[in-house]
């Protein structure tokens, strides 16, 4: 028994036995290799599924296009040969030239020029 700083007696702790850890390196390498193999497998499966899906989409698209063409053909009115209608527009008549009239000449009058009226306030 040992005495602590406060004066109490405590039993001695049991010694801790540290065991050496087993070497986990080979196990970790094996797990990494397994994960790589599984990842490669998943990628290969995804590529195969994508190819199958692409083929299905192409086939479905071709079927839909054929159906679309059939529906358009059924909905279209029967073709009739129409005669071409030619529309000839009447040419616009040219405007007649308008003779420009000369303004009348101003003759000087005999009256003297009127005086400019000045403001009543300024004289």
C-alpha positions as CSV (number, residue, x, y, z in Angstrom):
1,X,0.0,0.0,0.0
2,X,1.0,3.5,-0.7
3,X,0.1,6.7,0.9
4,X,-1.1,9.7,-1.3
5,X,-0.3,13.4,-0.8
6,X,-3.5,13.8,1.3
7,X,-2.4,11.0,3.7
8,X,-4.8,8.3,2.5
9,X,-3.5,4.8,1.9
10,X,-4.3,3.2,-1.4
11,X,-3.6,-0.3,-2.7
12,X,-0.8,-0.5,-5.2
13,X,-2.1,-0.7,-8.8
14,X,-1.7,-3.9,-10.7
15,X,1.0,-3.8,-13.3
16,X,-0.3,-3.4,-16.9
17,X,0.8,-6.0,-19.2
18,X,1.3,-4.8,-22.7
19,X,1.2,-7.5,-25.3
20,X,2.9,-7.1,-28.5
21,X,0.3,-6.5,-31.3
22,X,0.3,-9.1,-34.0
23,X,1.6,-8.1,-37.4
24,X,-1.5,-6.8,-39.3
25,X,0.4,-5.8,-42.4
26,X,-0.3,-9.0,-44.4
27,X,-4.0,-8.8,-43.5
28,X,-4.2,-5.1,-44.6
29,X,-2.5,-5.8,-47.9
30,X,-4.9,-8.7,-48.5
31,X,-7.9,-6.6,-47.7
32,X,-6.7,-3.9,-50.1
33,X,-6.2,-6.4,-52.9
34,X,-9.7,-7.8,-52.3
35,X,-11.1,-4.3,-52.5
36,X,-9.3,-3.6,-55.7
37,X,-10.6,-6.8,-57.2
38,X,-14.2,-6.0,-56.1
39,X,-13.9,-2.5,-57.6
40,X,-12.7,-3.9,-60.9
41,X,-15.6,-6.3,-60.9
42,X,-18.1,-3.5,-60.2
43,X,-16.7,-1.4,-63.0
44,X,-16.9,-4.3,-65.4
45,X,-20.5,-5.0,-64.4
46,X,-21.4,-1.3,-64.7
47,X,-20.0,-1.2,-68.3
48,X,-22.0,-4.3,-69.3
49,X,-25.2,-2.8,-67.8
50,X,-24.6,0.5,-69.6
51,X,-24.0,-1.3,-72.9
52,X,-27.2,-3.3,-72.4
53,X,-29.1,-0.1,-71.5
54,X,-27.8,1.7,-74.5
55,X,-28.9,-1.1,-76.8
56,X,-32.3,-1.0,-75.2
57,X,-32.6,2.7,-75.6
58,X,-31.5,2.6,-79.2
59,X,-34.1,-0.1,-80.0
60,X,-36.9,1.8,-78.1
61,X,-35.9,5.0,-79.9
62,X,-36.1,3.3,-83.3
63,X,-39.6,1.9,-82.4
64,X,-40.8,5.3,-81.3
65,X,-39.5,6.9,-84.5
66,X,-41.3,4.3,-86.7
67,X,-44.5,4.8,-84.7
68,X,-44.2,8.6,-85.0
69,X,-43.8,8.3,-88.8
70,X,-46.8,6.0,-89.1
71,X,-49.0,8.4,-87.0
72,X,-47.8,11.4,-89.1
73,X,-48.7,9.6,-92.3
74,X,-52.1,8.6,-91.0
75,X,-52.9,12.2,-89.7
76,X,-51.7,13.9,-92.9
77,X,-54.4,14.8,-95.4
78,X,-54.1,12.9,-98.7
79,X,-51.8,14.7,-101.1
80,X,-53.5,16.5,-103.9
81,X,-51.9,18.0,-106.8
82,X,-52.5,21.7,-106.6
83,X,-52.0,24.0,-109.5
84,X,-49.5,26.7,-108.9
85,X,-51.3,30.0,-108.4
86,X,-49.3,32.9,-109.9
87,X,-50.2,36.2,-108.4
88,X,-49.2,39.2,-110.5
89,X,-49.3,42.5,-108.7
90,X,-50.3,45.6,-110.7
91,X,-47.4,47.9,-111.1
92,X,-47.8,51.1,-109.2
93,X,-48.5,54.1,-111.5
94,X,-45.7,56.6,-111.3
95,X,-46.8,59.8,-109.7
96,X,-47.4,62.7,-112.1
97,X,-44.8,65.4,-111.8
98,X,-46.3,68.4,-110.1
99,X,-45.2,71.7,-111.5
100,X,-43.8,73.9,-108.8
101,X,-45.7,77.1,-108.7
102,X,-43.5,80.2,-108.3
103,X,-44.6,82.4,-105.5
104,X,-46.1,85.7,-106.6
105,X,-43.7,88.5,-106.8
106,X,-44.1,91.2,-104.1
107,X,-44.5,94.6,-105.6
108,X,-43.3,97.5,-103.5
109,X,-46.2,99.6,-102.1
110,X,-46.4,103.3,-102.3
111,X,-47.1,103.6,-98.6
112,X,-44.2,104.6,-96.4
113,X,-42.9,102.0,-94.0
114,X,-44.7,102.2,-90.7
115,X,-42.8,103.5,-87.8
116,X,-42.0,100.9,-85.2
117,X,-44.1,101.6,-82.2
118,X,-42.1,102.1,-79.1
119,X,-43.0,101.1,-75.7
120,X,-45.3,103.5,-73.8
121,X,-43.0,103.5,-70.8
122,X,-39.7,104.3,-72.6
123,X,-40.9,106.9,-75.0
